[in-house]
Amino acid sequence: MYTALYEKGLRCLYSLQQQTLVVCCSKTFVLLLKHQQQQQQQQQQQELTLAVAPLPPLQQLQQQQQQQQQQQQQQQEEGEDDLFSDEETNKKKKKKHKHQKHQQQQQQQQQQQQQQQQQLDMLHTAARAALAQLKTFCGAPFLSVQQQQLLQQCMQRLQQHTPAAAPHPQQTPAAAAAAAASCHAAVIAARELLQECMQQADVWADGFRGWELLQECMQQADVWADGFRG
């Protein structure tokens, strides 16, 4: 009984080995076929790449030759133009640079003239305003004789230097700067004198109000005294 079972087991193992061998052989055969197909495809591709490309028609060849000739002629002409036009381009660049510099200088001069004109206008308005304010204090009762003299002198300086500070075509820059400086100094002196006059005017007004109040009190006292006598 054991021998029969043993024989059956051996037969089963033998059959399994045969089946595995068949499967392995079939797999290797398939792989070999695939490898051969790949090699054939590669050979076909190489043969295709090595094949000669078709020749272009005659018109295309003529057009290509004409284009090449035209390009060569253009390159030669451009090279000759560059040789002859270097000096001209340099001259043009220099002229352009000079023109730009001239324009910049003109713009700077115009800006400076505009700034100077604005400053002179402001100075003239300040001088006129100071002169008008000084005129209001002429003959004021609260100013002394010396202050009246200073007031007249300051007004004369303003009247003298204000027109001189105006720009004139025949006036040199140094003379214009000196006239503007003298006018500026006259305006500063006038403002200082105006501050003193306004302070004295305030003091005088306070004293005048006190005198008026004293007169009112004296009038009321007189009325009260008359009533008391009556």
Secondary structure, 3 states (H helix, E strand, C coil): CHHHHHHHHHHHHHHHHHHHHHHHHHHHHHHHHHHHHHHHHHHHHHHHHHCCCCCCCHHHHHHHHHHHHHHHHHHHHHHHHHHHHHHHHHHHHHHHHHHHHHHHHHHHHHHHHHHHHHHHHHHHHHHHHHHHHHHHCCCCCCCCHHHHHHHHHHHHHHHHHHHHCCCCCCCCHHHHHHHHHHHHHHHHHHHHHHHHHHHHHHHHHHHHHHHHHHHHHHHHHHHHHHHHHC
